[in-house]
Amino acid sequence: MSKWSRAEIESAFEHHKQVVGQIGTSWDWSRFADEFTEDATYVEHMYGTFHGRENIRDWIVSTMNVFPGSEMPFYPTSWYSIDEDRGWVFCEFLNRMRDPGDGSIHQAPNLSILKYAGDNLWSYEEDAYNPMNFLPVVRGYVQRCHVLGTASDDAIAFAKRMNWELG
């Protein structure tokens, strides 16, 4: 049996989603690391494994301040499941780009597992997604922004590095 009730884990997960939503508005990604214990582990399949809150902080701040992270402010949850016996949350976040100006949605799914540690903190998170699925989303987003005249300099530079035709 878990140290925590399902209600506590679910409340902590709702709090976590709310904080991430606020970060998407304020762009204070340093605050994201405060969702984790001092000794937390964060596994990101493309970027590696980060041990400790401050390493998580350094990584997330640097990652989310360059394109495409810099234009990805929304992370809605399409579903989640709680294993209250073990204190785990399994979920699908949708990494959603900002609105290019026409209301179109450009997003890619990300499966995440989080280990609850009490006091609204997480001791582990692992994100799994397929970069081959994410790149077409980013490409479509950049192309749409280009057509609408809303593409940032960073998005255009990224497209050039990727050798994407913008038309």
GROMACS elastic network, one bead per residue, 0.5 to 0.9 nm:
[ bonds ]
;  ai    aj funct       b0    kb
    1     4     6  0.84610   500
    1    84     6  0.77551   500
    1    86     6  0.71104   500
    2     5     6  0.70199   500
    2     6     6  0.88619   500
    2    84     6  0.61086   500
    2    86     6  0.54903   500
    2    87     6  0.61356   500
    3    84     6  0.88242   500
    3    85     6  0.81548   500
    3    86     6  0.85063   500
    3    87     6  0.78821   500
    3   118     6  0.84161   500
    4     7     6  0.81162   500
    4     8     6  0.62153   500
    4     9     6  0.66979   500
    4    84     6  0.72336   500
    4    85     6  0.82888   500
    4    86     6  0.89886   500
    4    87     6  0.70579   500
    4   116     6  0.85825   500
    4   117     6  0.88170   500
    4   118     6  0.73121   500
    5     8     6  0.52322   500
    5     9     6  0.63955   500
    5    10     6  0.85555   500
    5    84     6  0.65158   500
    5    85     6  0.85096   500
    5    87     6  0.85676   500
    6     9     6  0.51385   500
    6    10     6  0.59425   500
    6    11     6  0.83914   500
    6    82     6  0.72615   500
    6    83     6  0.79914   500
    6    84     6  0.52113   500
    6    85     6  0.85110   500
    6    87     6  0.82180   500
    7    10     6  0.51114   500
    7    11     6  0.59664   500
    7    12     6  0.85206   500
    7    84     6  0.89530   500
    8    11     6  0.50365   500
    8    12     6  0.60996   500
    8    13     6  0.85647   500
    8   118     6  0.83625   500
    8   120     6  0.84286   500
    9    12     6  0.50769   500
    9    13     6  0.61570   500
    9    14     6  0.86272   500
    9    82     6  0.76803   500
    9    84     6  0.73560   500
    9    87     6  0.70342   500
    9    88     6  0.82509   500
    9    89     6  0.79807   500
    9   116     6  0.67745   500
    9   118     6  0.80802   500
    9   120     6  0.80581   500
   10    13     6  0.50287   500
   10    14     6  0.61651   500
   10    15     6  0.85345   500
   10    82     6  0.74469   500
   10    89     6  0.83953   500
   11    14     6  0.50700   500
   11    15     6  0.61262   500
   11    16     6  0.85775   500
   11   120     6  0.81228   500
   12    16     6  0.60936   500
   12    17     6  0.86569   500
   12   116     6  0.81091   500
   12   118     6  0.83275   500
   12   119     6  0.79355   500
   12   121     6  0.75133   500
   12   122     6  0.88941   500
   13    17     6  0.62198   500
   13    18     6  0.85524   500
   13    89     6  0.77840   500
   13   114     6  0.89362   500
   13   116     6  0.86766   500
   13   120     6  0.78517   500
   14    17     6  0.51481   500
   14    18     6  0.61762   500
   14    19     6  0.86780   500
   15    18     6  0.50247   500
   15    19     6  0.61801   500
   15    20     6  0.86498   500
   15   120     6  0.74113   500
   16    19     6  0.51443   500
   16    20     6  0.62119   500
   16    21     6  0.85452   500
   16    32     6  0.89149   500
   16    35     6  0.69653   500
   16   120     6  0.77072   500
   16   121     6  0.85610   500
   17    20     6  0.51488   500
   17    21     6  0.61097   500
   17    22     6  0.86644   500
   17    75     6  0.81001   500
   17    76     6  0.81012   500
   17    77     6  0.81697   500
   18    21     6  0.50159   500
   18    22     6  0.62597   500
   18    23     6  0.86624   500
   19    22     6  0.50338   500
   19    23     6  0.61781   500
   19    24     6  0.86487   500
   19    31     6  0.83712   500
   19    32     6  0.76127   500
   19    35     6  0.83831   500
   20    24     6  0.62317   500
   20    25     6  0.88219   500
   20    29     6  0.86270   500
   20    31     6  0.87757   500
   20    32     6  0.68610   500
   20    73     6  0.89373   500
   20    74     6  0.83663   500
   20    75     6  0.75530   500
   21    24     6  0.50964   500
   21    25     6  0.67047   500
   21    26     6  0.89217   500
   21    73     6  0.77309   500
   21    74     6  0.66667   500
   21    75     6  0.70449   500
   21    76     6  0.83593   500
   22    25     6  0.51621   500
   22    26     6  0.61337   500
   22    27     6  0.80072   500
   22    28     6  0.85782   500
   23    27     6  0.50018   500
   23    28     6  0.54394   500
   23    29     6  0.61077   500
   23    30     6  0.88896   500
   23    31     6  0.73754   500
   23    32     6  0.74035   500
   23    73     6  0.78571   500
   24    27     6  0.53851   500
   24    28     6  0.78671   500
   24    29     6  0.81626   500
   24    72     6  0.77010   500
   24    74     6  0.60513   500
   24    75     6  0.82241   500
   25    28     6  0.83386   500
   25    73     6  0.67871   500
   25    74     6  0.86031   500
   26    29     6  0.83328   500
   27    30     6  0.86486   500
   27    64     6  0.85726   500
   27    65     6  0.86889   500
   27    70     6  0.87509   500
   27    73     6  0.79825   500
   28    31     6  0.58562   500
   28    32     6  0.77551   500
   28    61     6  0.81025   500
   29    32     6  0.52946   500
   29    33     6  0.76702   500
   29    57     6  0.76118   500
   29    60     6  0.64976   500
   29    61     6  0.52857   500
   29    62     6  0.88970   500
   29    64     6  0.72074   500
   29    65     6  0.86083   500
   30    33     6  0.59741   500
   30    34     6  0.75662   500
   30    56     6  0.89524   500
   30    57     6  0.55140   500
   30    58     6  0.77464   500
   30    60     6  0.73111   500
   30    61     6  0.58602   500
   31    34     6  0.53139   500
   31    35     6  0.74251   500
   31    57     6  0.78345   500
   32    35     6  0.56815   500
   32    36     6  0.79914   500
   32    56     6  0.84973   500
   32    57     6  0.70697   500
   32    60     6  0.76916   500
   32    61     6  0.87080   500
   33    36     6  0.57111   500
   33    37     6  0.84937   500
   33    53     6  0.56410   500
   33    54     6  0.71225   500
   33    55     6  0.86086   500
   33    56     6  0.58678   500
   33    58     6  0.87101   500
   33    60     6  0.78311   500
   34    37     6  0.75068   500
   34    38     6  0.85663   500
   34    53     6  0.71404   500
   34    57     6  0.81316   500
   34   121     6  0.79384   500
   35    53     6  0.86670   500
   35   120     6  0.71855   500
   35   121     6  0.52504   500
   35   122     6  0.63296   500
   35   123     6  0.89878   500
   36    39     6  0.79810   500
   36    40     6  0.59316   500
   36    41     6  0.85717   500
   36    52     6  0.84169   500
   36    53     6  0.62154   500
   36    56     6  0.87162   500
   36   117     6  0.84567   500
   36   120     6  0.84067   500
   36   123     6  0.57713   500
   36   124     6  0.76493   500
   36   125     6  0.89215   500
   37    40     6  0.50781   500
   37    41     6  0.87495   500
   37    52     6  0.75510   500
   37    53     6  0.64028   500
   37   117     6  0.74561   500
   37   121     6  0.58356   500
   37   122     6  0.59653   500
   37   123     6  0.53648   500
   37   124     6  0.85107   500
   38    51     6  0.89188   500
   38    52     6  0.54447   500
   38    54     6  0.76856   500
   38   123     6  0.81613   500
   39    51     6  0.65796   500
   39    53     6  0.62893   500
   39   123     6  0.69577   500
   40    50     6  0.82127   500
   40    51     6  0.60225   500
   40    53     6  0.60502   500
   40    56     6  0.83760   500
   40   122     6  0.70504   500
   40   124     6  0.54278   500
   40   125     6  0.81538   500
   41    49     6  0.70104   500
   41    50     6  0.56850   500
   41    52     6  0.61149   500
   41    53     6  0.79679   500
   41    56     6  0.80083   500
   41   123     6  0.63135   500
   41   125     6  0.65870   500
   41   126     6  0.83142   500
   42    48     6  0.83564   500
   42    49     6  0.56758   500
   42    50     6  0.50884   500
   42    51     6  0.65673   500
   42    52     6  0.81726   500
   42    53     6  0.88889   500
   42    56     6  0.67896   500
   42   123     6  0.82976   500
   42   124     6  0.56500   500
   42   126     6  0.57854   500
   42   127     6  0.81765   500
   43    46     6  0.88871   500
   43    47     6  0.80907   500
   43    48     6  0.60191   500
   43    50     6  0.63650   500
   43    51     6  0.87707   500
   43   124     6  0.79217   500
   43   125     6  0.61993   500
   43   127     6  0.63360   500
   43   128     6  0.86084   500
   44    47     6  0.54115   500
   44    48     6  0.52004   500
   44    49     6  0.60467   500
   44    50     6  0.81195   500
   44   125     6  0.83418   500
   44   126     6  0.59587   500
   44   127     6  0.52464   500
   44   128     6  0.69241   500
   45    48     6  0.56432   500
   45    49     6  0.77240   500
   45   126     6  0.79203   500
   45   127     6  0.66892   500
   45   128     6  0.61300   500
   45   129     6  0.76811   500
   46   128     6  0.86437   500
   46   129     6  0.86925   500
   46   131     6  0.79225   500
   47    50     6  0.89100   500
   47    59     6  0.86684   500
   49    56     6  0.89259   500
   49   126     6  0.88329   500
   50    53     6  0.83549   500
   50    54     6  0.89957   500
   50    55     6  0.57957   500
   50    56     6  0.57192   500
   50    59     6  0.79009   500
   51    54     6  0.81860   500
   51    55     6  0.61199   500
   51    56     6  0.69674   500
   52    55     6  0.54902   500
   52    56     6  0.63447   500
   52    57     6  0.87046   500
   53    56     6  0.50657   500
   53    57     6  0.61080   500
   53    58     6  0.87398   500
   54    58     6  0.61649   500
   54    59     6  0.85856   500
   55    58     6  0.51131   500
   55    59     6  0.61764   500
   55    60     6  0.85827   500
   56    59     6  0.52422   500
   56    60     6  0.60663   500
   56    61     6  0.84922   500
   57    60     6  0.53592   500
   57    61     6  0.60366   500
   57    62     6  0.84915   500
   58    61     6  0.55073   500
   58    62     6  0.62393   500
   58    63     6  0.85777   500
   59    62     6  0.53650   500
   59    63     6  0.60021   500
   59    64     6  0.85005   500
   60    63     6  0.50962   500
   60    64     6  0.58782   500
   60    65     6  0.83956   500
   61    64     6  0.54772   500
   61    65     6  0.62342   500
   62    65     6  0.54903   500
   62    66     6  0.70275   500
   63    66     6  0.58910   500
   63    67     6  0.82433   500
   63    68     6  0.88060   500
   63    69     6  0.63582   500
   63    70     6  0.80063   500
   64    67     6  0.74681   500
   64    68     6  0.77564   500
   64    70     6  0.51239   500
   64    71     6  0.82941   500
   64    72     6  0.80333   500
   65    68     6  0.84663   500
   65    69     6  0.62841   500
   65    71     6  0.85894   500
   66    69     6  0.57165   500
   66    70     6  0.50610   500
   66    71     6  0.83418   500
   66   154     6  0.78176   500
   67    71     6  0.64370   500
   67    72     6  0.85169   500
   67   154     6  0.60836   500
   67   155     6  0.64372   500
   67   158     6  0.71481   500
   68    71     6  0.56026   500
   68    72     6  0.66338   500
   68    97     6  0.81548   500
   68   138     6  0.71871   500
   68   154     6  0.82490   500
   68   155     6  0.72072   500
   68   158     6  0.81091   500
   69    72     6  0.51028   500
   69    73     6  0.79568   500
   69    97     6  0.83690   500
   70    73     6  0.76411   500
   70   154     6  0.88585   500
   71    96     6  0.86758   500
   71    97     6  0.56983   500
   71    98     6  0.57869   500
   71   155     6  0.86764   500
   72    75     6  0.81474   500
   72    95     6  0.67279   500
   72    96     6  0.56031   500
   72    98     6  0.57615   500
   72   107     6  0.88420   500
   73    95     6  0.80987   500
   73    96     6  0.67697   500
   73    97     6  0.63582   500
   73    98     6  0.61858   500
   74    94     6  0.77096   500
   74    95     6  0.63649   500
   74    96     6  0.50748   500
   74    97     6  0.67062   500
   74    98     6  0.72550   500
   75    93     6  0.56722   500
   75    94     6  0.51732   500
   75    95     6  0.50987   500
   75    96     6  0.60134   500
   75   107     6  0.89881   500
   76    92     6  0.84862   500
   76    93     6  0.56664   500
   76    94     6  0.54299   500
   76    95     6  0.74757   500
   76    96     6  0.78033   500
   77    80     6  0.73138   500
   77    91     6  0.70662   500
   77    92     6  0.57217   500
   77    94     6  0.61935   500
   78    91     6  0.76367   500
   78    92     6  0.57208   500
   78    93     6  0.62989   500
   78    94     6  0.70328   500
   78   109     6  0.88090   500
   79    90     6  0.84931   500
   79    91     6  0.56419   500
   79    92     6  0.56754   500
   79    93     6  0.78301   500
   80    89     6  0.68628   500
   80    90     6  0.54915   500
   80    92     6  0.64743   500
   80    93     6  0.88698   500
   81    88     6  0.83557   500
   81    89     6  0.57827   500
   81    90     6  0.52081   500
   81    91     6  0.63003   500
   82    85     6  0.87923   500
   82    86     6  0.88831   500
   82    87     6  0.73389   500
   82    88     6  0.58631   500
   82    90     6  0.63856   500
   82    91     6  0.86752   500
   83    86     6  0.57170   500
   83    87     6  0.57364   500
   83    88     6  0.50956   500
   83    89     6  0.63037   500
   83    90     6  0.80525   500
   84    88     6  0.66253   500
   84    89     6  0.82855   500
   85    88     6  0.81029   500
   86   115     6  0.81871   500
   86   116     6  0.86665   500
   87   114     6  0.83905   500
   87   115     6  0.58396   500
   87   116     6  0.52793   500
   87   117     6  0.77359   500
   88   113     6  0.68195   500
   88   114     6  0.56328   500
   88   116     6  0.60943   500
   89   112     6  0.80482   500
   89   113     6  0.55854   500
   89   114     6  0.51300   500
   89   115     6  0.65125   500
   89   116     6  0.76284   500
   90   111     6  0.74530   500
   90   112     6  0.58752   500
   90   114     6  0.65982   500
   91   110     6  0.82760   500
   91   111     6  0.57989   500
   91   112     6  0.53687   500
   91   113     6  0.64416   500
   91   114     6  0.85046   500
   92   109     6  0.63686   500
   92   110     6  0.55089   500
   92   112     6  0.61415   500
   92   113     6  0.88427   500
   93   108     6  0.84593   500
   93   109     6  0.59112   500
   93   110     6  0.51903   500
   93   111     6  0.63680   500
   93   112     6  0.71836   500
   94   107     6  0.59999   500
   94   108     6  0.55254   500
   94   110     6  0.59748   500
   94   111     6  0.86601   500
   95   106     6  0.84343   500
   95   107     6  0.52386   500
   95   108     6  0.52918   500
   95   109     6  0.61445   500
   95   110     6  0.68142   500
   95   134     6  0.89233   500
   96    99     6  0.88115   500
   96   105     6  0.71886   500
   96   106     6  0.57919   500
   96   108     6  0.66598   500
   96   109     6  0.86862   500
   97   100     6  0.81467   500
   97   105     6  0.73067   500
   97   106     6  0.55987   500
   97   107     6  0.60869   500
   97   137     6  0.87839   500
   97   138     6  0.79516   500
   97   141     6  0.74187   500
   98   101     6  0.86179   500
   98   105     6  0.80213   500
   98   106     6  0.78974   500
   98   141     6  0.88408   500
   99   102     6  0.68729   500
   99   103     6  0.56633   500
   99   104     6  0.64070   500
   99   105     6  0.66952   500
   99   106     6  0.79811   500
   99   141     6  0.88123   500
   99   145     6  0.87709   500
  100   103     6  0.69202   500
  100   104     6  0.69816   500
  100   105     6  0.83558   500
  100   106     6  0.88385   500
  100   141     6  0.70959   500
  100   142     6  0.83317   500
  100   144     6  0.67115   500
  100   145     6  0.50976   500
  100   146     6  0.88316   500
  100   148     6  0.73457   500
  100   149     6  0.88553   500
  100   150     6  0.63193   500
  100   151     6  0.76781   500
  101   104     6  0.76435   500
  101   144     6  0.88125   500
  101   145     6  0.73879   500
  101   148     6  0.69290   500
  101   149     6  0.88363   500
  101   150     6  0.70300   500
  102   105     6  0.89690   500
  102   144     6  0.88478   500
  102   148     6  0.79174   500
  104   141     6  0.87992   500
  104   144     6  0.87164   500
  105   141     6  0.83726   500
  106   137     6  0.58238   500
  106   138     6  0.73547   500
  106   140     6  0.73433   500
  106   141     6  0.59443   500
  107   134     6  0.78586   500
  107   137     6  0.61988   500
  107   138     6  0.81250   500
  107   141     6  0.88480   500
  108   129     6  0.83647   500
  108   130     6  0.89756   500
  108   133     6  0.70201   500
  108   134     6  0.56370   500
  108   137     6  0.66138   500
  108   138     6  0.89195   500
  109   129     6  0.68133   500
  109   130     6  0.86322   500
  109   133     6  0.86165   500
  109   134     6  0.81473   500
  110   127     6  0.64812   500
  110   128     6  0.58226   500
  110   130     6  0.81065   500
  111   126     6  0.81668   500
  111   127     6  0.57338   500
  111   128     6  0.51360   500
  111   129     6  0.63131   500
  112   125     6  0.67750   500
  112   126     6  0.54720   500
  112   128     6  0.62640   500
  112   129     6  0.87670   500
  113   124     6  0.78119   500
  113   125     6  0.55016   500
  113   126     6  0.53419   500
  113   127     6  0.67827   500
  113   128     6  0.87652   500
  114   122     6  0.65626   500
  114   123     6  0.75757   500
  114   124     6  0.54900   500
  114   126     6  0.67249   500
  114   127     6  0.89668   500
  115   121     6  0.88295   500
  115   122     6  0.55786   500
  115   123     6  0.56321   500
  115   124     6  0.50081   500
  115   125     6  0.65284   500
  116   119     6  0.87889   500
  116   120     6  0.76692   500
  116   121     6  0.63657   500
  116   123     6  0.61869   500
  116   124     6  0.75480   500
  117   120     6  0.74248   500
  117   121     6  0.55188   500
  117   122     6  0.50959   500
  117   123     6  0.55392   500
  117   124     6  0.85402   500
  118   121     6  0.56385   500
  118   122     6  0.73339   500
  118   123     6  0.89536   500
  119   122     6  0.86970   500
  122   125     6  0.73562   500
  129   132     6  0.87614   500
  129   133     6  0.79103   500
  129   134     6  0.79048   500
  130   133     6  0.53478   500
  130   134     6  0.64828   500
  130   135     6  0.89786   500
  131   135     6  0.60509   500
  131   136     6  0.89452   500
  132   135     6  0.56369   500
  132   136     6  0.72330   500
  133   136     6  0.60686   500
  133   137     6  0.70480   500
  134   137     6  0.52408   500
  134   138     6  0.64292   500
  134   139     6  0.87147   500
  135   138     6  0.50659   500
  135   139     6  0.60348   500
  135   140     6  0.85345   500
  136   140     6  0.60078   500
  136   141     6  0.84159   500
  137   140     6  0.51745   500
  137   141     6  0.61205   500
  137   142     6  0.86607   500
  138   142     6  0.61184   500
  138   143     6  0.85058   500
  139   142     6  0.51777   500
  139   143     6  0.60706   500
  139   144     6  0.84857   500
  139   159     6  0.73607   500
  139   164     6  0.75387   500
  140   143     6  0.51187   500
  140   144     6  0.60230   500
  140   145     6  0.85204   500
  141   144     6  0.51501   500
  141   145     6  0.61203   500
  141   146     6  0.85288   500
  141   151     6  0.88442   500
  142   145     6  0.50727   500
  142   146     6  0.60468   500
  142   147     6  0.86584   500
  142   150     6  0.89265   500
  142   151     6  0.63529   500
  142   152     6  0.86584   500
  142   155     6  0.61507   500
  142   156     6  0.72755   500
  142   158     6  0.89005   500
  142   159     6  0.72795   500
  142   166     6  0.80038   500
  143   146     6  0.50159   500
  143   147     6  0.62841   500
  143   148     6  0.86808   500
  143   151     6  0.81032   500
  143   159     6  0.86946   500
  143   164     6  0.87738   500
  143   165     6  0.82438   500
  143   166     6  0.56663   500
  143   167     6  0.81740   500
  144   147     6  0.51586   500
  144   148     6  0.62436   500
  144   149     6  0.85097   500
  144   150     6  0.83984   500
  144   151     6  0.80932   500
  144   166     6  0.89346   500
  145   148     6  0.50496   500
  145   149     6  0.58609   500
  145   152     6  0.81054   500
  145   155     6  0.87463   500
  146   149     6  0.50213   500
  146   150     6  0.60786   500
  146   152     6  0.85721   500
  146   155     6  0.89682   500
  146   156     6  0.80330   500
  146   166     6  0.68172   500
  146   167     6  0.84400   500
  147   150     6  0.77905   500
  147   151     6  0.82760   500
  147   166     6  0.81521   500
  147   167     6  0.82590   500
  148   151     6  0.76806   500
  149   152     6  0.88353   500
  151   154     6  0.80863   500
  151   155     6  0.60229   500
  151   156     6  0.65495   500
  152   155     6  0.51092   500
  152   156     6  0.63370   500
  152   157     6  0.85986   500
  153   156     6  0.51417   500
  153   157     6  0.60872   500
  153   158     6  0.85413   500
  154   157     6  0.50642   500
  154   158     6  0.60665   500
  154   159     6  0.85845   500
  155   158     6  0.50658   500
  155   159     6  0.61773   500
  155   160     6  0.86624   500
  156   159     6  0.50710   500
  156   160     6  0.62484   500
  156   161     6  0.87191   500
  156   166     6  0.85874   500
  157   160     6  0.50998   500
  157   161     6  0.62775   500
  157   162     6  0.86652   500
  158   161     6  0.51098   500
  158   162     6  0.62413   500
  158   163     6  0.86190   500
  158   164     6  0.87429   500
  159   162     6  0.50235   500
  159   163     6  0.60794   500
  159   164     6  0.51593   500
  159   165     6  0.76247   500
  159   166     6  0.78196   500
  160   164     6  0.60178   500
  160   165     6  0.79273   500
  160   166     6  0.88753   500
  161   164     6  0.77949   500
